[in-house]
C-alpha cells in the first residue's frame, strides 16, 4: 500500500505518534466531550484515519519499537506504587469491593465467551485480553495481547469496542452515586457530605484535575527512568530463565505448561519484580516523581500504535459483535458488583469506584473520586487499581489458555 509517509521514514513516524498522543491528551483535558470519548480512543481514531487516508503505513519498525520497549518501561513505571503491604493495609472496604467486582468480570467473560464463541474469531484471545483489561487496565491489555499474539486487525477492533464501552460505563458509574434510586437502596456517606457542603463548580475535566502540574526535577526524571530500565532488564532475564527451565515437552497438557506460561511471561515477572522492589524499598519508590506521568504518556503512544494496523473495512465488519461482547462483560460486572455489594452492605461510592478501577484502571478511578469530591477515596482508588494491575495479567493468560480448548 502506497502512503504519504513510508515505513522507513522513521523520524516522521515518531513525530506523528507523539503528536497524536499529545493531541489526545490535550483534548481529553480541555473538553468534556473528549474526556467522555477518552484520550486513548482519540489517539486510536487519529491513527486509523491517518492509515485509511493513506498518510501513514500499517506496519513499521517504529511500531514494533513501541511494543518491544515503550510498553515494558511504562508497565514498570506504573507499578512503582504497587506496594503489596500498602494495598492490603490501606484500602479497607475498597479492597473488598474491588475483588467483588473482579469476580464479576470473570463471570461476565465466561458467560459472554460461551454465548459468542461461534460468532467472533480469536475470541479465546480476546477473552483473555478483556479479562486483563477489565480487572487491571491498559497495562494488562497490551501485556496479554502481546503474550497471546492476537492478530493486529482484531486487536484494533477490540480496542475500539473496549474503549467506547468503557467510556459509556464510566459515564454510568459517575451517575449512579448521585441517583435517587441508588441512594435509597445503598449507604452513601460521601455523597451526603458533598451534597451538604454544596457543589464545587470547576472548569477542569476529571483528567485535568487528576493530572495537574507537579513539582518535578531533572534528577527525579533521571532516577525514575533509570529505575524502570533496571527493573525491566531484571524481569526480562528472570522470565527468560524460568521459560527455559519450566517449558514442558510437546504434547504436555494445560497444567503442565501453566508454570512456564505464567512465570516465563515478561509482564508477569515485571509485575513480580516491581511489587517485590516496592515492598522492600517503599520509601524510595514513594519518593520517585514522574513515573505515572511518563508511564501513562507511553501508554497513550501505544494506543496510537494500536490503531495503525487497522483496516477500516475489517474493523467495521468485526466490531459490532465486539461491542456486544465488551458491553455484556461490563454490564455483568456492574450488576454483580452492585448486587453482592448490597448483600455485604458496602457504600455505593466505594462500589462504583471499585468497578471503575476494574474496567477503567487506577487513573480513571482516581479521576472519578476527584470529580465527585470523594477526597478520602482517591488514594484507595489508585491502590486497588494497582492491585488490578498485579492480578490482571495472570488471570487474563489463564482465561485465554483455558478458552483455547473451546475454539477450533
C-alpha positions as CSV (number, residue, x, y, z in Angstrom):
1,X,0.0,0.0,0.0
2,X,1.5,3.4,-1.1
3,X,1.4,6.0,1.6
4,X,2.5,9.6,2.0
5,X,4.8,8.6,4.8
6,X,6.8,5.4,4.1
7,X,7.5,2.7,6.7
8,X,11.2,3.6,6.8
9,X,10.7,7.3,7.3
10,X,11.5,6.9,11.0
11,X,11.6,10.4,12.2
12,X,8.3,11.4,10.6
13,X,6.6,8.4,12.1
14,X,7.9,9.0,15.5
15,X,6.8,12.7,15.3
16,X,3.3,11.6,14.2
17,X,2.9,9.1,17.0
18,X,4.0,11.5,19.7
19,X,1.9,14.3,18.1
20,X,-1.2,12.2,18.0
21,X,-0.7,11.1,21.7
22,X,-0.2,14.7,22.7
23,X,-3.3,15.9,20.9
24,X,-5.4,13.2,22.5
25,X,-4.2,14.2,26.0
26,X,-4.8,17.9,25.2
27,X,-8.3,17.3,24.0
28,X,-9.1,15.0,26.9
29,X,-8.0,17.6,29.5
30,X,-9.7,20.6,27.8
31,X,-13.0,19.3,26.5
32,X,-15.7,17.2,28.3
33,X,-16.8,15.6,25.0
34,X,-13.2,14.4,24.5
35,X,-13.0,13.2,28.1
36,X,-16.2,11.1,27.6
37,X,-14.7,9.6,24.5
38,X,-11.3,9.2,26.3
39,X,-7.8,10.1,25.2
40,X,-6.8,6.6,24.1
41,X,-9.8,6.4,21.8
42,X,-9.0,9.8,20.3
43,X,-5.4,8.7,19.7
44,X,-6.5,5.4,18.2
45,X,-9.1,7.2,15.9
46,X,-6.4,9.6,14.7
47,X,-4.2,6.7,13.8
48,X,-7.0,4.9,12.0
49,X,-7.9,8.0,10.0
50,X,-4.2,8.6,9.1
51,X,-3.9,4.9,7.9
52,X,-7.1,4.8,5.9
53,X,-6.4,8.1,4.2
54,X,-3.0,6.7,3.2
55,X,-1.0,9.1,5.3
56,X,1.0,6.5,7.3
57,X,1.7,2.8,6.7
58,X,0.0,-0.1,8.6
59,X,3.4,-1.6,9.6
60,X,6.8,-0.2,10.5
61,X,9.7,-0.9,12.7
62,X,8.7,2.2,14.7
63,X,5.5,0.5,15.8
64,X,7.5,-2.6,16.8
65,X,9.8,-0.5,18.9
66,X,6.8,0.8,20.9
67,X,5.6,-2.8,21.6
68,X,9.1,-4.0,22.5
69,X,10.5,-1.1,24.6
70,X,7.9,1.5,25.4
71,X,5.4,-0.9,26.8
72,X,7.6,-2.8,29.4
73,X,9.0,0.6,30.6
74,X,5.5,2.0,31.1
75,X,4.4,-1.1,33.0
76,X,7.4,-0.8,35.3
77,X,6.7,2.9,35.9
78,X,3.0,2.4,36.6
79,X,3.8,-0.3,39.2
80,X,6.2,1.9,41.2
81,X,3.4,2.5,43.8
82,X,2.3,-1.2,43.8
83,X,3.4,-1.9,47.4
84,X,1.5,-5.0,48.4
85,X,1.6,-4.2,52.1
86,X,0.0,-0.8,51.5
87,X,-2.6,-2.3,49.1
88,X,-3.7,-4.8,51.8
89,X,-3.4,-2.4,54.7
90,X,-4.8,0.9,53.5
91,X,-7.7,0.2,51.2
92,X,-10.2,-1.2,53.7
93,X,-13.6,-1.6,52.2
94,X,-12.4,-0.6,48.8
95,X,-10.2,-3.7,48.6
96,X,-13.2,-5.9,49.3
97,X,-15.4,-4.0,46.7
98,X,-12.6,-4.3,44.1
99,X,-12.3,-8.0,44.4
100,X,-16.1,-8.5,44.3
101,X,-16.0,-6.5,41.0
102,X,-13.1,-8.6,39.7
103,X,-15.1,-11.7,40.2
104,X,-17.9,-10.0,38.3
105,X,-15.5,-9.5,35.4
106,X,-14.6,-13.2,35.4
107,X,-18.2,-14.2,35.4
108,X,-19.0,-11.8,32.6
109,X,-16.1,-13.1,30.5
110,X,-17.2,-16.7,30.9
111,X,-20.8,-16.0,30.0
112,X,-20.0,-13.7,27.1
113,X,-17.4,-16.2,25.7
114,X,-19.7,-19.2,25.6
115,X,-22.6,-17.1,24.1
116,X,-20.4,-15.6,21.3
117,X,-17.6,-18.1,20.7
118,X,-19.1,-19.3,17.4
119,X,-19.5,-15.8,16.0
120,X,-16.3,-13.9,16.7
121,X,-12.8,-15.1,15.6
122,X,-10.0,-15.4,18.1
123,X,-12.4,-14.9,21.0
124,X,-10.3,-17.1,23.3
125,X,-7.5,-14.5,23.0
126,X,-9.9,-11.6,23.2
127,X,-11.5,-13.0,26.3
128,X,-8.1,-13.2,28.0
129,X,-7.2,-9.6,26.9
130,X,-10.5,-8.2,28.2
131,X,-10.1,-10.2,31.5
132,X,-6.8,-8.3,31.9
133,X,-8.2,-5.0,30.8
134,X,-11.4,-5.2,32.9
135,X,-9.6,-6.2,36.1
136,X,-6.4,-4.2,35.6
137,X,-6.3,-1.7,32.7
138,X,-4.4,-0.7,29.6
139,X,-1.2,-2.1,31.1
140,X,-2.7,-5.6,31.2
141,X,-4.5,-5.3,27.9
142,X,-1.3,-4.9,26.0
143,X,0.6,-7.4,28.2
144,X,-1.9,-10.2,27.5
145,X,-2.3,-9.1,23.8
146,X,1.5,-9.4,23.4
147,X,1.6,-12.8,25.0
148,X,-1.4,-14.3,23.1
149,X,-0.2,-13.0,19.7
150,X,-3.7,-11.9,18.6
151,X,-3.9,-10.6,15.1
152,X,-3.4,-6.8,14.9
153,X,-6.6,-6.2,13.0
154,X,-8.7,-8.0,15.6
155,X,-6.9,-6.3,18.4
156,X,-7.6,-2.9,16.8
157,X,-11.2,-3.7,16.5
158,X,-11.4,-4.9,20.1
159,X,-9.6,-1.8,21.5
160,X,-12.1,0.4,19.7
161,X,-15.1,-1.6,21.1
162,X,-13.4,-1.9,24.6
163,X,-12.7,1.9,24.9
164,X,-16.1,3.0,23.7
165,X,-17.9,0.6,26.1
166,X,-15.5,1.8,28.9
167,X,-16.4,5.4,28.2
168,X,-20.1,4.7,28.5
169,X,-19.6,2.6,31.6
170,X,-17.6,5.3,33.3
171,X,-20.4,7.8,32.5
172,X,-22.9,5.5,34.2
173,X,-20.7,4.9,37.2
174,X,-20.4,8.7,37.6
175,X,-24.2,9.0,37.6
176,X,-25.0,6.1,40.0
177,X,-23.8,7.6,43.4
178,X,-25.9,10.7,42.9
179,X,-29.0,8.9,41.6
180,X,-32.0,9.0,43.9
181,X,-32.8,5.3,43.0
182,X,-29.5,4.0,44.3
183,X,-29.2,6.4,47.3
184,X,-32.5,5.0,48.6
185,X,-31.0,1.5,48.4
186,X,-27.3,1.9,49.4
187,X,-25.3,3.7,52.1
188,X,-23.9,6.9,50.6
189,X,-21.9,8.8,53.3
190,X,-19.5,10.5,50.9
191,X,-22.3,11.7,48.6
192,X,-24.2,13.0,51.6
193,X,-21.2,15.1,52.6
194,X,-20.8,16.5,49.1
195,X,-24.5,17.5,48.9
196,X,-24.3,19.1,52.3
197,X,-21.4,21.4,51.5
198,X,-22.7,22.2,48.0
199,X,-21.4,21.6,44.6
200,X,-17.9,22.7,43.8
201,X,-18.0,24.1,40.3
202,X,-14.8,23.9,38.3
203,X,-13.9,24.3,34.7
204,X,-11.4,21.4,34.8
205,X,-12.2,18.0,33.4
206,X,-11.7,14.9,35.6
207,X,-8.5,14.2,33.6
208,X,-7.1,17.7,34.0
209,X,-7.9,17.6,37.8
210,X,-6.1,14.4,38.2
211,X,-3.1,15.2,36.0
212,X,-2.4,18.6,37.4
213,X,1.1,20.2,37.5
214,X,3.5,18.7,39.9
215,X,6.9,19.6,41.3
216,X,9.5,17.6,39.4
217,X,13.2,18.0,38.8
218,X,15.7,16.7,36.2
219,X,17.1,14.3,38.9
220,X,13.6,12.9,39.5
221,X,13.2,12.1,35.8
222,X,16.7,10.5,35.7
223,X,16.1,8.3,38.7
224,X,12.6,7.3,37.6
225,X,13.7,6.3,34.0
226,X,16.9,4.5,35.2
227,X,14.9,2.5,37.8
228,X,12.4,1.5,35.2
229,X,15.2,0.3,32.9
230,X,16.8,-1.8,35.6
231,X,13.5,-3.4,36.7
232,X,12.6,-4.3,33.1
233,X,16.0,-5.8,32.5
234,X,16.0,-7.9,35.6
235,X,12.4,-9.1,35.0
236,X,13.1,-9.9,31.4
237,X,16.2,-12.0,32.3
238,X,14.3,-13.8,35.1
239,X,11.3,-14.6,32.8
240,X,13.6,-16.0,30.1
241,X,15.3,-18.2,32.7
242,X,12.0,-19.6,34.0
243,X,10.7,-20.1,30.5
244,X,13.8,-22.1,29.6
245,X,13.6,-24.3,32.7
246,X,9.9,-24.8,33.0
247,X,8.7,-25.2,29.4
248,X,7.4,-28.8,29.1
249,X,7.8,-31.1,26.1
250,X,5.5,-31.4,23.2
251,X,2.1,-32.8,23.9
252,X,2.0,-31.6,27.5
253,X,-1.3,-30.6,28.9
254,X,-2.6,-27.2,30.1
255,X,-1.5,-27.6,33.7
256,X,2.0,-28.9,32.8
257,X,2.5,-25.7,30.7
258,X,1.0,-23.3,33.2
259,X,4.1,-22.6,35.3
260,X,6.1,-21.6,32.2
261,X,3.1,-19.7,30.8
262,X,2.9,-17.6,34.0
263,X,6.5,-17.4,35.3
264,X,8.1,-17.2,31.9
265,X,6.0,-14.3,30.9
266,X,7.9,-11.0,30.7
267,X,5.0,-8.9,32.0
268,X,4.1,-11.2,34.9
269,X,7.8,-11.2,36.0
270,X,7.8,-7.4,35.6
271,X,4.9,-7.2,38.0
272,X,6.5,-9.6,40.5
273,X,9.9,-7.7,40.4
274,X,8.1,-4.4,40.7
275,X,6.0,-5.5,43.7
276,X,8.9,-7.1,45.5
277,X,11.1,-4.0,44.9
278,X,8.3,-1.5,46.1
279,X,7.6,-3.7,49.1
280,X,11.2,-3.9,50.2
281,X,12.0,-0.2,49.5
282,X,8.7,1.6,49.9
283,X,10.2,5.0,50.8
284,X,12.5,5.0,47.7
285,X,9.6,4.3,45.3
286,X,7.1,6.6,47.1
287,X,9.6,9.5,46.6
288,X,10.0,8.8,42.9
289,X,8.3,11.5,40.9
290,X,7.1,11.5,37.3
291,X,6.6,7.7,37.0
292,X,2.8,7.9,36.5
293,X,3.1,10.8,34.0
294,X,5.8,9.2,31.9
295,X,4.4,5.7,32.0
296,X,0.9,6.9,31.1
297,X,2.2,9.0,28.2
298,X,3.9,6.0,26.8
299,X,0.6,4.1,27.1
300,X,-1.1,6.9,25.1
301,X,1.6,6.4,22.4
302,X,0.8,2.7,22.5
303,X,-2.9,3.3,21.8
304,X,-1.9,5.3,18.7
305,X,0.2,2.4,17.5
306,X,-2.8,0.0,18.1
307,X,-4.8,2.0,15.5
308,X,-2.1,1.9,12.9
309,X,-2.7,-1.7,11.5
310,X,-6.5,-1.1,11.4
311,X,-8.1,-1.9,8.1
312,X,-11.4,0.1,8.4
313,X,-13.4,-2.4,6.5
314,X,-12.3,-5.2,8.7
315,X,-12.9,-3.2,11.8
316,X,-16.4,-2.2,10.8
317,X,-17.1,-5.9,9.8
318,X,-15.8,-7.3,13.1
319,X,-16.6,-4.6,15.6
320,X,-20.4,-4.8,16.0
321,X,-20.3,-8.2,17.8
322,X,-17.3,-7.0,19.8
323,X,-19.3,-4.1,21.1
324,X,-21.8,-6.7,22.3
325,X,-19.0,-8.8,23.8
326,X,-17.5,-5.9,25.7
327,X,-20.8,-4.5,26.8
328,X,-22.1,-7.8,28.1
329,X,-18.9,-8.2,30.3
330,X,-19.2,-4.7,31.6
331,X,-22.9,-5.0,32.3
332,X,-22.4,-8.2,34.3
333,X,-19.5,-6.7,36.1
334,X,-21.6,-3.7,37.3
335,X,-24.7,-5.8,38.1
336,X,-22.7,-8.3,40.1
337,X,-20.8,-5.6,42.0
338,X,-24.0,-3.8,43.0
339,X,-25.8,-7.0,43.9
340,X,-23.0,-8.5,46.0
341,X,-22.0,-5.1,47.4
342,X,-25.6,-4.7,48.6
343,X,-25.5,-8.0,50.4
344,X,-22.3,-7.0,52.1
345,X,-23.8,-3.6,53.0
346,X,-21.0,-1.7,51.2
347,X,-21.2,2.0,50.3
348,X,-22.3,2.9,46.8
349,X,-19.3,5.3,46.4
350,X,-16.8,2.6,47.0
351,X,-18.7,0.1,44.9
352,X,-18.8,2.3,41.8
353,X,-15.2,3.5,42.2
354,X,-14.1,-0.2,42.6
355,X,-16.0,-1.1,39.4
356,X,-14.3,1.9,37.7
357,X,-10.9,0.7,38.9
358,X,-11.6,-2.7,37.3
359,X,-13.0,-1.5,34.0
360,X,-11.0,1.7,33.6
361,X,-8.0,1.3,35.8
362,X,-6.5,3.4,38.7
363,X,-6.3,6.6,36.7
364,X,-10.0,6.8,35.8
365,X,-11.0,5.5,39.3
366,X,-8.9,8.3,41.0
367,X,-10.2,10.8,38.5
368,X,-13.8,9.8,39.3
369,X,-13.1,10.2,43.1
370,X,-11.6,13.7,42.4
371,X,-14.5,14.7,40.1
372,X,-17.2,13.5,42.6
373,X,-15.3,15.2,45.5
374,X,-14.6,11.9,47.4
375,X,-11.2,13.1,48.5
376,X,-10.8,10.3,51.1
377,X,-11.1,7.7,48.4
378,X,-8.6,9.0,45.9
379,X,-5.6,7.1,47.3
380,X,-7.7,3.9,47.8
381,X,-8.8,4.1,44.2
382,X,-5.2,4.2,43.0
383,X,-4.2,1.4,45.3
384,X,-6.9,-1.0,44.3
385,X,-6.3,-0.2,40.6
386,X,-2.7,-1.1,41.1
387,X,-3.8,-4.4,42.7
388,X,-5.8,-4.9,39.4
389,X,-2.5,-4.4,37.5
390,X,-0.9,-7.2,39.6
391,X,-3.6,-9.8,39.2
392,X,-5.0,-8.8,35.7
393,X,-2.3,-10.3,33.5
394,X,-2.0,-13.8,35.0
395,X,-5.8,-14.1,35.2
396,X,-6.0,-13.0,31.6
397,X,-3.4,-15.5,30.5
398,X,-5.2,-18.3,32.4
399,X,-8.6,-17.5,30.8
400,X,-7.0,-17.3,27.3
401,X,-5.3,-20.7,27.7
402,X,-8.5,-22.3,29.2
403,X,-10.8,-21.0,26.4
404,X,-8.4,-22.0,23.7
405,X,-9.6,-25.6,24.2
406,X,-13.1,-24.5,23.1
407,X,-12.2,-22.9,19.7
408,X,-11.0,-24.5,16.5
